[in-house]
Amino acid sequence: MRNLRKCYAKVEALRSVSFDVRAGTTTALLGGNGAGKTTTLSMLLGVLLPTSGSIHVLGCDMLRDRYRVLPRMNFTSPYVDLPKRLTVRENLRVFADLYGVAKPRARIDELAMQFDLGGLVKRPYGQLSAGQRTRVSLAKALLNQPDVLLLDEPTASLDPDVGDRMRTYLEDYQRASGCTLLLASHNMHEVERMCDDVIMLRAGVVVDHGSPRQLIDRYGRDTMEEVFLDIARGVPDESGEASPERMLT
Amino acid sequence: MTAAIGADRQRGVRASVRRIRALIMRHAFLLVKSWPRLVSMAYYPTVTMVLWAFVTLYLAPTNRLLADAPGLFIGAVLLWDVLFRGQLGVSLTFIEEMYSRNLGNLFVSPLRLYELIIGQLTMSVMRTLIGVGGACFFAWLLFRYSIFSMGLPLIAFFACLLAFGWAIGLAVSAMILRYGLGAEELAWAAIFLVAPVSGVYYPIAVLPPALQSISHALPPAHVFEGMRAVLLQKTFRYDLLENALLLDAIYVAIGCTLFALAVQSARRRGALLQMGE
């Protein structure tokens, strides 16, 4: 992303945001509510047009040629849902065909097993609990074995046990596939565990970045939770700089 | 793990057909498991058909037109429902995606806009055939009236009305995408704006000159004039068919353009991921 700006009427949601995400890594996009995380993810997916700036994913210009790269991407978001009256299998089948999955039935069976959906595939999606829906959404996001996976609060409604299993699965998937993962999360434990890099947003600006370890050291804290609070509240890091706006390149 | 998606599976006509089929499958899954939906599709066309059939039975003994062409009103109401169901088929298919908050999933998938439109139009055909087909069956069962007695011109009438329904349906979908589900009422009401000037039950000639000008700019007016020519004069008016087809092409192009502009506007406003009830 280069010099990305997004304005809604008089509100500037993103102000000249630039960053690179290294291929094959997991990067967290962190920030408080309204910091611009979902706006950034939406623009990466091509469903939101920036006011100015450029976005390249897997070498493709997302503003001009997004259909070349969309088959290699996928996402989950709490802002979208799946048709509630369709069963889990029907939903997954529809999206398998939309993404051109070669052997949809086998892939759905594989994901149903991995995400413990075996007993749910014949149930209407609308009858599932929030946690079960999250698992189905994750399964949908992995149907096409994406090279780039964008996850907005991927484990927010999962209990600790299932959340842990999902993180393990995502880590395994990432290691095996070399997939690039970008996740927006408020779960700092998840970020510390899964992420190689962290990009911190505040009020539409990248205010800091680095690996979780680097950020923890830089702010002289013990956990990412504490770093998050410092950055969100504008507390200076150990060098005395109050959340400097560091542009990622 | 290797990517399951080959580049060739995402390009070309076959890939496009597969994505359209997926969209149709999504709505077909919904229809086949919900008999209330199926019944409601045929309910309104059947009830209005029955109403006009009784009006015909009442007036036919004293009315020469109806005595000569007893299917005048029943045929008209069935064809009007082709237009109405055709429009609803497009609009409701789109509204369904908004209700289920599924638009975001569709727009980040490889589904192209034209494929989404073709999917909606195909669903419109299916919904129209179910809805009007049911009414046609009851017209034959209860009143021994077969719409197929119009012969081959019926196909032309059906196609012209369906296409105009698509155009209105796409324009309504654009409005809903722009103004949200608060504009949903348009899906049900929009088509009735053109009903008085479409000459469904009466010739365009009875309208005031100003309204006649509007009628001539609308494909349904030409179709219903053509229907009356078939039923009353036993002739097929090719000139009316040409007019209707030409106007349909213009209106469908306008409908597609409005829908594409609404999608682009939604992408600017960030509405695609956040639209729902």
Chai-1 contact restraints between the chains, C-beta under 6 A:
chainA,res_idxA,chainB,res_idxB,connection_type,confidence,min_distance_angstrom,max_distance_angstrom,comment,restraint_id
A,S42,B,L273,contact,1.0,0.0,6.0,A-B,restraint_1
A,L45,B,V108,contact,1.0,0.0,6.0,A-B,restraint_2
A,V47,B,F107,contact,1.0,0.0,6.0,A-B,restraint_3
A,V47,B,V108,contact,1.0,0.0,6.0,A-B,restraint_4
A,V47,B,L272,contact,1.0,0.0,6.0,A-B,restraint_5
A,V47,B,L273,contact,1.0,0.0,6.0,A-B,restraint_6
A,L48,B,G270,contact,1.0,0.0,6.0,A-B,restraint_7
A,L49,B,R267,contact,1.0,0.0,6.0,A-B,restraint_8
A,L49,B,R268,contact,1.0,0.0,6.0,A-B,restraint_9
A,L70,B,P110,contact,1.0,0.0,6.0,A-B,restraint_10
A,P71,B,I5,contact,1.0,0.0,6.0,A-B,restraint_11
A,P71,B,Q10,contact,1.0,0.0,6.0,A-B,restraint_12
A,P71,B,P110,contact,1.0,0.0,6.0,A-B,restraint_13
A,F75,B,V108,contact,1.0,0.0,6.0,A-B,restraint_14
A,Y79,B,L273,contact,1.0,0.0,6.0,A-B,restraint_15
A,Y79,B,Q274,contact,1.0,0.0,6.0,A-B,restraint_16
A,V80,B,R101,contact,1.0,0.0,6.0,A-B,restraint_17
A,V80,B,G104,contact,1.0,0.0,6.0,A-B,restraint_18
A,V80,B,N105,contact,1.0,0.0,6.0,A-B,restraint_19
A,D81,B,R101,contact,1.0,0.0,6.0,A-B,restraint_20
A,P83,B,S100,contact,1.0,0.0,6.0,A-B,restraint_21
A,P83,B,N102,contact,1.0,0.0,6.0,A-B,restraint_22
A,K84,B,S100,contact,1.0,0.0,6.0,A-B,restraint_23
A,R85,B,L30,contact,1.0,0.0,6.0,A-B,restraint_24
A,L86,B,F29,contact,1.0,0.0,6.0,A-B,restraint_25
A,E90,B,F29,contact,1.0,0.0,6.0,A-B,restraint_26
A,V94,B,A22,contact,1.0,0.0,6.0,A-B,restraint_27
A,V94,B,M25,contact,1.0,0.0,6.0,A-B,restraint_28
A,V94,B,R26,contact,1.0,0.0,6.0,A-B,restraint_29
A,D97,B,R18,contact,1.0,0.0,6.0,A-B,restraint_30
A,D97,B,A22,contact,1.0,0.0,6.0,A-B,restraint_31
A,L98,B,R19,contact,1.0,0.0,6.0,A-B,restraint_32
A,L98,B,A22,contact,1.0,0.0,6.0,A-B,restraint_33
A,L98,B,S109,contact,1.0,0.0,6.0,A-B,restraint_34
A,L98,B,L111,contact,1.0,0.0,6.0,A-B,restraint_35
A,G100,B,I5,contact,1.0,0.0,6.0,A-B,restraint_36
A,G100,B,R9,contact,1.0,0.0,6.0,A-B,restraint_37
A,G100,B,Q10,contact,1.0,0.0,6.0,A-B,restraint_38
A,V101,B,A4,contact,1.0,0.0,6.0,A-B,restraint_39
A,A102,B,A4,contact,1.0,0.0,6.0,A-B,restraint_40
A,N144,B,I5,contact,1.0,0.0,6.0,A-B,restraint_41
A,Q145,B,A3,contact,1.0,0.0,6.0,A-B,restraint_42
A,Q145,B,A4,contact,1.0,0.0,6.0,A-B,restraint_43
A,A176,B,M1,contact,1.0,0.0,6.0,A-B,restraint_44
A,S177,B,M1,contact,1.0,0.0,6.0,A-B,restraint_45
